[in-house]
Amino acid sequence: MIIGKENKKMLFFIKYFLEISLSKIWKSVKDHNKKQAA
């Protein structure tokens, strides 16, 4: 399977976007847990 340059760029962008979303979710989950523990 050959992936073109555009597809590689798209995959990179999706991966980058997902990592940012996951880190934001993870941070809010941790903050939420801290508030509950307090």
C-alpha positions as semicolon CSV with decimal commas, in nm:
position;residue;x (nm);y (nm);z (nm)
1;M;0,000;0,000;0,000
2;I;0,142;0,334;-0,106
3;I;0,048;0,639;0,097
4;G;0,078;0,969;-0,085
5;K;0,227;1,283;0,064
6;E;-0,115;1,436;0,121
7;N;-0,237;1,128;0,307
8;K;0,074;1,128;0,525
9;K;0,013;1,494;0,608
10;M;-0,349;1,414;0,690
11;L;-0,253;1,120;0,913
12;F;0,006;1,334;1,092
13;F;-0,253;1,608;1,149
14;I;-0,512;1,360;1,281
15;K;-0,258;1,201;1,516
16;Y;-0,148;1,545;1,639
17;F;-0,509;1,655;1,692
18;L;-0,596;1,334;1,880
19;E;-0,292;1,367;2,107
20;I;-0,390;1,725;2,197
21;S;-0,751;1,623;2,260
22;L;-0,645;1,328;2,476
23;S;-0,403;1,538;2,680
24;K;-0,676;1,801;2,739
25;I;-0,924;1,532;2,846
26;W;-0,664;1,366;3,070
27;K;-0,581;1,701;3,232
28;S;-0,947;1,783;3,300
29;V;-1,003;1,433;3,441
30;K;-0,707;1,473;3,676
31;D;-0,827;1,820;3,783
32;H;-1,175;1,679;3,845
33;N;-1,031;1,397;4,058
34;K;-0,828;1,649;4,260
35;K;-1,141;1,854;4,330
36;Q;-1,330;1,543;4,442
37;A;-1,045;1,432;4,668
38;A;-1,021;1,773;4,838
